[in-house]
């Protein structure tokens, strides 16, 4: 014997059929893909690689005489501060990758994603060696 009234079943049936539209599935897929794309777990190794490339550019410029490390203290200081920030972000990412639950929580950590993207902007600014 059913304990759920027929009216509730009809509401449930109409709700479930209206939410499974193709556009709903597409939007859900896009939202999931963007969360995975902008997750700190995926962005951190890319940031570390970009910083390593910027460091190579900086050292090559100093070796070739384009920059003088003792005169351009501001750029050297910005690079060292950025290295410390990226190191902290990478350490946090490695710590959170130790458990599956932490990885899942890290995927939805918008604050860390924004911090990583802000570091990307700074690395890009230093990459041009203004």
Secondary structure, DSSP 8 states (H G I E B T S, - for coil): ---S-HHHHHHHHHHHHHHT-HHHHHHHHHHHHHHHHT-HHHHHHHHHHHHHHHHHHHHHHHHTTSS-TTT-HHHHHHHHHHHHHHHHHHHHHHHHTTSHHHHHHHHT-HHHHHHHHHHHHHHHHHHTT-
